[in-house]
Amino acid sequence: MAYIRKFKTASGATGVQVCYKEHGKVVKLIHVGSSNSELGLTKLLRKAQDIIDAGKRRLF
């Protein structure tokens, strides 16, 4: 299962990671980036969602 993780960095920016869990443990982290602005954060969240969507198979 993949999910998006947002966190505060030491410099006060907001970081974005894509995390993958298997059997309740995080097995893979992809650092997408960090931003100080809302616009930059929105772009990073969209990019993270694109990474997750790229790994999914279509149902139909």
C-alpha positions as MATLAB code, in Angstrom:
seq = 'MAYIRKFKTASGATGVQVCYKEHGKVVKLIHVGSSNSELGLTKLLRKAQDIIDAGKRRLF';
ca = [
       0.000    0.000    0.000;
       1.330    3.426   -0.918;
       0.591    6.716    0.784;
       1.830   10.313    0.837;
       3.638   11.544    3.942;
       4.012   15.256    4.737;
       6.469   16.396    7.411;
       8.294   19.482    8.647;
      12.007   19.738    7.879;
      14.625   21.262   10.178;
      14.536   24.468    8.120;
      10.767   24.799    8.589;
       9.817   23.736    5.070;
       7.268   21.003    4.422;
       8.665   17.803    2.932;
       6.745   15.258    0.874;
       7.525   11.539    0.619;
       5.836    8.571   -1.012;
       5.898    5.599    1.384;
       5.143    1.958    0.663;
       4.031   -0.474    3.375;
       4.062   -4.261    3.379;
       2.780   -6.247    6.359;
       2.548   -3.055    8.439;
       6.163   -1.976    7.890;
       7.519    0.779    5.671;
       9.641   -0.920    3.015;
      10.352    1.937    0.610;
      10.540    5.724    0.765;
      10.729    8.082   -2.186;
      11.570   11.675   -1.289;
       9.623   13.912   -3.668;
      10.907   17.250   -2.375;
      10.321   20.089    0.086;
       8.791   23.531   -0.210;
       8.225   26.690    1.813;
       5.201   27.892   -0.181;
       1.659   26.586   -0.584;
       1.999   26.598   -4.384;
       5.173   24.519   -4.227;
       3.563   22.122   -1.762;
       0.573   21.668   -4.076;
       2.910   20.808   -6.958;
       4.827   18.309   -4.811;
       1.614   16.620   -3.659;
       0.447   16.328   -7.273;
       3.816   14.843   -8.267;
       3.619   12.362   -5.361;
       0.124   11.299   -6.439;
       1.410   10.803  -10.000;
       4.153    8.506   -8.634;
       1.548    6.446   -6.781;
      -0.788    6.322   -9.790;
       2.045    5.173  -12.079;
       2.439    2.039   -9.968;
      -1.242    1.081  -10.112;
      -2.878   -1.156  -12.680;
      -6.062   -0.092  -14.405;
      -9.162   -2.040  -13.451;
     -11.059   -1.373  -16.679;
];
